[in-house]
């Protein structure tokens, strides 16, 4: 199978089974990539079937690690909400640093319950 220009062995990994159906912590993304990169394979297909949610921090760390991974990585069965979070993180990362910061809220918008 040819995968992202790679003709070598590949492995299909269910991120739902390897991590959890709710992808939340940056550390979990790091642990996932650390484990995946220990294998002597050149390409990985990450199956997102069964994943129900992802935090912005997990998505950011996942994309960061994917970008520096020596392995070819491809995602399949990515739910729409997960894809939207990945796109949001990609767009935010492409902004100049001066536009990435969130301004503090106006005091009139703070509601104390």
N, C-alpha and C positions, 0 to 999 in steps of 0.2 A: 504494500500500500504506500502510495506517495502522500505525504502529509506535510504541508507547508514547505515544500521543496526538499523534504527529508525522505529517503528511501529505507531507512533503518527501522528497527523495531519500535513499536509504540505500545502504550498501555492506556486502557480506558479506566478512569477512576470516577466513582460516584462520590461527589463532594458531600452529598447528603449523608452517606454512610461513613465517610472518612472524618467528617467534622460534625455536622448537625443540620437539621432542616432550617434552623434559624442561625444565620451566619452573622455573628455580632462582634467578636473581639479581634483586634489587630494581631494579637499573639496567636490566635487560632489560624489566621492566614499565614503567618510566618511558620508555624509548626507544620501546616499542610505542605507548604513549598519545601521546607527543610526535608521532610520525609520523602516527598516526590523526587527531589533532586539527588537523593541517595541511590536511587535505582540506576542501573546501567542501561538506560534506554534514552533515546534521543528525542522522542516525541510523546506527548501526553494528550489524550482527549479527556477533558473534564466534563462529566455529565452532571448537569444541574437538576435533573428530574427529582421531584420531591422536595426541593428547597422552597420554603415559603416566604422567607424574608432575609434581608441583608442590611446591615448598618452601613452608614456612610464610611465609617472608619475601617470596617472589614473590606468594603469595596475598594477604598483607596489603597490599602496595604496589598490586597490581591493584585490590583493593576500594577502597583509599584514592583512587586516581586515578579510578576509575569514579564514585565519589561526588562528585567535584568537576568532572568533565568537563562541558563545555557540550553535549556530544552525548548523545543517547539511546542507551544501550548495552544490548544483549540478548545472552545467551549461548545457543547451541544445541549439541547433541551433547556435553554435558558428561559425561565418565565419572564413575562413582560415586565413585571415590577422590578425584577433583578436587572434586566437590561436597561430600564430607565435609570436605575441608580448608577450603574456603570457609566452611562452616558452623562449623567449629571456630574459625576466625579471627573470624567475626562474633560468636560467643558470648563469646570472650575479650575482644573490644573493647567489649562491652556491660557487662562487669563494672566495678564501681567501682575506681579506681586502687589502693586498698589491697589488693584481692583479685587484682590482675593479676601481682603479683610472685611469683616462685617462691622459696620458702624454700631456703636452702642445705641440701644433704643432711646427714643425721646422719652423723657420722664412722664409725659402725659399718656404714653401708651402702656405704661406698666399698670397692671391690675393686681391688687392684693385681695385675696379672698380670705 
